[in-house]
Amino acid sequence: MEQNFKGTGQYVASEELMAAVNVAIALSKPLLIKGEPGTGKTMLAKAVADSLGKKLIIWNIKSTTKAQDGLYMYDTVQRLYDSQFGEEGVDDIAKYIKLGKLGEAFDSPEQVVLLIDEIDKADLEFPNDLLWELDQMEFYIHETKRTVKANQRPIVIITSNAEKELPDAFLRRCIFHFIEFPEQELMKEIVNVHFDHVEENLLAAALKTFYWIRDIRDVRKKPSTSELIDWIRALQLGGVPTEKIQAELPFVGVVVKKDEDLEVVKQRNF
C-alpha cells in the first residue's frame, strides 16, 4: 500500500517538506532534517507517525550516547546480583538482554517511525557507527548469538541542529531536507492550528512585530515559532490593544530571552 504523508491537523508542513518525507519513505532511506530551533524538526516524526497510523519510537541522543545503546544492553550487574541470591534462570542470558530504541524498531512486527533526535549531540564517530545497521537493517547480539533483523524497515527520521558536521559517508545514505523558517502566510496557518480563535488585527500586529524582531541583525537568538505562540497567548490573556503591540512591546520577554537581545530590541523600537 502506498504511504503518503500530507501533514496533519496539528502539523502544517510545506510542500517541499512533504515531498522530502515521501521520497525518503519511497526510497527506504533515513530522512535527515536540519533547521533552526523552533521549526518543528522533532514534531515532524510524530506528525508522520500520526498521519500514517504508525507507532513512534524516539531515541533522544545525548553527548554520552553510544551507537551500542541503540542496539541492546547486556545487564551484567543484574545477572551477578541474581546469581548471588540464587535467583532462577541466571543461565538464560537472553533474560538480561534489553533492546535499545533501534533494536525495538527492528524487532517490531509492524513498521514504526523511528526518530533519532539531535544526532549531532553525540561524538563524531556515532553516525559512522550506525552505518552498517541502518544499511543492513540488522545487528548481532554476541552474548546470545542472535541476529536481530528488521521485520519491517522502519521509517527513520534524524534531526540535527548542525552543532557538528556529520560524516560524508553518513550523509550519502540519507535524504536531506532543511526546514526554512516559515514565511508569514505559512506561520499564520501554524498559529491558527494552536488557537480556536485569534482576532485578525491582533494576529497581524503580532506577526509584523515578531518578524521585525527576527530581522534585527544584532539579535543573536532569533525567536522561534513556539515563542510566538506563547506571546500571542500572553497578549490575548492580557487584553492588550492592537495598537500597543509594536509601540510598547508588551510581554516582550516571552519572545526575547537574552538580556543583550532585549536591549537591542528596545533601542531599535525606541
ZILINQUI-V953093 format. One record per residue. RES is the residue in one letter. SS is DSSP state (H for helix, E for strand, L for the rest). PHI is phi in radians with two decimals (999 if undefined). OMEGA is omega in degrees with one decimal (NA if undefined). Layout:
RES&SS&PHI&OMEGA + RES&SS&PHI&OMEGA
This chain:
M&L&999&-178.9 + E&L&-1.21&178.3 + Q&L&-1.87&-175.4 + N&L&-2.42&179.9 + F&L&-1.52&-178.9 + K&L&-2.22&-175.4 + G&L&1.41&178.4 + T&E&-2.38&177.2 + G&L&-1.11&-179.0 + Q&L&-1.83&-178.0 + Y&E&-2.39&179.8 + V&L&-1.59&-177.8 + A&L&-1.95&176.2 + S&L&-1.28&177.9 + E&H&-1.03&-177.8 + E&H&-1.14&-179.8 + L&H&-1.20&178.3 + M&H&-1.06&179.1 + A&H&-1.11&-179.7 + A&H&-1.09&178.7 + V&H&-1.06&-175.9 + N&H&-1.21&175.6 + V&H&-1.16&179.4 + A&H&-1.07&179.2 + I&H&-1.15&-177.4 + A&H&-1.12&-178.0 + L&H&-1.59&-178.9 + S&L&0.95&178.4 + K&L&-2.11&174.8 + P&E&-1.10&175.8 + L&E&-1.81&178.8 + L&E&-1.67&-176.6 + I&E&-1.97&172.0 + K&E&-2.13&-179.5 + G&L&2.72&-178.3 + E&L&-1.15&178.9 + P&L&-0.95&177.7 + G&L&1.58&179.3 + T&L&-1.69&173.8 + G&L&1.53&-178.6 + K&H&-1.09&-177.2 + T&H&-1.19&-178.2 + M&H&-1.18&-180.0 + L&H&-1.02&-176.9 + A&H&-1.06&177.6 + K&H&-1.12&179.7 + A&H&-1.11&179.0 + V&H&-1.13&179.5 + A&H&-1.07&-180.0 + D&H&-1.12&-177.4 + S&H&-1.10&-176.0 + L&H&-1.70&178.5 + G&L&1.18&-177.5 + K&L&-2.13&176.9 + K&L&-1.26&177.8 + L&E&-1.85&173.7 + I&E&-2.01&-175.7 + I&E&-1.96&174.5 + W&E&-1.94&179.5 + N&E&-1.42&-176.1 + I&L&-1.62&176.3 + K&L&-2.10&-178.8 + S&L&-1.12&-177.9 + T&L&-1.66&-175.3 + T&L&-1.20&174.1 + K&L&-1.96&-179.9 + A&H&-1.01&-179.8 + Q&H&-1.00&-178.6 + D&H&-1.05&-178.9 + G&H&-1.39&-179.0 + L&H&-1.53&178.4 + Y&E&-2.86&174.5 + M&E&-2.28&178.3 + Y&E&-1.83&-175.2 + D&L&-1.50&-179.1 + T&H&-1.19&-178.5 + V&H&-1.13&179.8 + Q&H&-1.14&-179.9 + R&H&-1.15&178.1 + L&H&-1.13&178.8 + Y&H&-1.06&-179.0 + D&H&-1.11&-178.5 + S&H&-1.18&-179.9 + Q&H&-1.20&-176.6 + F&L&-1.83&172.5 + G&L&1.18&178.3 + E&L&-1.17&177.6 + E&L&-1.35&174.0 + G&L&1.39&-178.5 + V&L&-1.11&-179.2 + D&L&-1.29&179.6 + D&L&-1.51&-175.4 + I&H&-1.08&-178.3 + A&H&-0.99&-179.8 + K&H&-1.12&-175.8 + Y&H&-1.87&176.7 + I&E&-1.73&177.6 + K&E&-2.07&-179.6 + L&E&-1.23&173.1 + G&L&-1.45&-175.5 + K&H&-1.16&176.6 + L&H&-1.17&177.0 + G&H&-1.07&177.5 + E&H&-1.06&-179.0 + A&H&-1.11&178.5 + F&H&-1.18&-172.4 + D&H&-1.39&-177.8 + S&L&-1.17&178.6 + P&L&-1.18&178.7 + E&L&-1.82&175.1 + Q&L&-1.16&179.3 + V&L&-2.11&169.7 + V&E&-1.76&179.4 + L&E&-1.89&175.7 + L&E&-1.75&171.4 + I&E&-1.80&-166.7 + D&E&-1.65&177.3 + E&L&1.09&-177.0 + I&H&-1.08&-177.2 + D&H&-1.31&176.2 + K&H&-1.31&-178.1 + A&L&-1.37&-179.7 + D&L&-1.25&-172.0 + L&L&-1.12&-178.1 + E&H&-1.41&-174.2 + F&H&-0.96&-179.4 + P&H&-1.05&179.5 + N&H&-1.11&-179.5 + D&H&-1.18&180.0 + L&L&-1.69&-171.7 + L&H&-0.98&-175.2 + W&H&-1.12&-177.7 + E&H&-1.10&-180.0 + L&H&-1.23&177.2 + D&H&-1.29&-172.7 + Q&H&-1.54&-178.1 + M&L&1.00&175.7 + E&E&-2.79&173.2 + F&E&-2.68&-173.1 + Y&E&-1.94&174.7 + I&E&-1.70&-172.8 + H&L&-1.14&-174.5 + E&L&-1.14&-178.2 + T&L&-1.94&-177.9 + K&L&0.96&179.5 + R&E&-1.98&173.2 + T&E&-1.73&175.9 + V&E&-1.65&-178.3 + K&E&-1.98&-177.0 + A&L&-1.04&173.6 + N&L&-1.20&175.5 + Q&L&-2.36&-179.9 + R&L&-1.06&-178.6 + P&L&-1.20&170.9 + I&E&-1.45&-173.0 + V&E&-1.79&175.8 + I&E&-2.07&-176.3 + I&E&-2.08&177.9 + T&E&-1.92&178.2 + S&E&-2.54&174.7 + N&L&-1.71&177.1 + A&L&1.05&175.4 + E&L&-1.25&176.4 + K&L&-2.37&173.6 + E&L&-1.28&178.1 + L&L&-1.58&-176.6 + P&L&-1.09&-179.4 + D&H&-1.02&-178.5 + A&H&-1.07&178.4 + F&H&-1.25&-178.7 + L&H&-1.06&-179.0 + R&H&-1.09&-175.9 + R&L&-1.58&-175.7 + C&E&-1.95&162.8 + I&E&-1.58&-174.4 + F&E&-1.95&172.8 + H&E&-2.51&175.3 + F&E&-1.79&179.1 + I&L&-1.44&176.5 + E&L&-1.22&176.3 + F&L&-1.13&-172.6 + P&L&-1.06&169.6 + E&L&-1.23&-172.5 + Q&H&-1.04&-177.5 + E&H&-1.13&178.1 + L&H&-1.18&178.6 + M&H&-1.06&178.1 + K&H&-1.04&177.5 + E&H&-1.09&-178.9 + I&H&-1.09&179.9 + V&H&-1.08&-177.3 + N&H&-1.12&175.6 + V&H&-1.15&-173.4 + H&H&-1.63&-177.8 + F&L&-2.29&172.8 + D&L&-1.17&179.4 + H&L&-2.74&171.2 + V&L&-2.23&178.9 + E&L&-1.03&-170.7 + E&H&-0.99&-178.0 + N&H&-1.19&177.4 + L&H&-1.11&-179.9 + L&H&-1.08&-179.1 + A&H&-1.08&-179.0 + A&H&-1.20&179.7 + A&H&-1.13&179.2 + L&H&-1.10&-179.6 + K&H&-1.03&-178.4 + T&H&-1.22&179.2 + F&H&-1.03&-179.0 + Y&H&-1.25&174.3 + W&H&-1.10&177.6 + I&H&-1.09&-179.5 + R&H&-1.08&-177.3 + D&H&-1.44&177.7 + I&L&-1.23&-171.6 + R&L&-1.03&-173.4 + D&L&-1.44&176.3 + V&L&-1.31&-173.4 + R&L&-1.38&178.8 + K&L&-1.82&-179.3 + K&L&-1.19&179.3 + P&L&-1.11&-174.4 + S&L&-1.85&-179.8 + T&H&-1.02&-177.7 + S&H&-1.10&179.0 + E&H&-1.24&175.0 + L&H&-1.09&-179.5 + I&H&-1.09&177.6 + D&H&-1.10&-178.3 + W&H&-1.16&178.5 + I&H&-1.07&178.2 + R&H&-1.11&178.4 + A&H&-1.15&178.9 + L&H&-1.11&177.6 + Q&H&-1.13&-178.1 + L&H&-1.09&-179.3 + G&H&-1.42&-179.5 + G&L&1.03&-175.6 + V&L&-1.28&176.1 + P&L&-1.09&-175.3 + T&L&-0.95&-174.9 + E&L&-1.19&-178.9 + K&H&-1.59&-172.8 + I&H&-1.08&179.6 + Q&H&-1.44&-176.6 + A&H&-1.18&-174.2 + E&H&-2.02&-179.6 + L&L&0.86&179.7 + P&L&-1.12&179.4 + F&L&0.94&-175.5 + V&H&-1.10&178.2 + G&H&-1.16&174.5 + V&H&-1.28&-175.0 + V&L&-1.77&-176.7 + V&L&-1.87&-168.5 + K&L&-1.94&179.9 + K&L&-2.01&-178.0 + D&H&-0.96&-176.2 + E&H&-1.16&177.3 + D&H&-1.19&179.4 + L&H&-1.08&178.9 + E&H&-1.12&179.4 + V&H&-1.08&-177.7 + V&H&-1.09&-178.2 + K&H&-1.15&177.7 + Q&H&-1.11&179.7 + R&H&-1.11&-177.2 + N&H&-1.19&179.2 + F&L&-1.14&NA
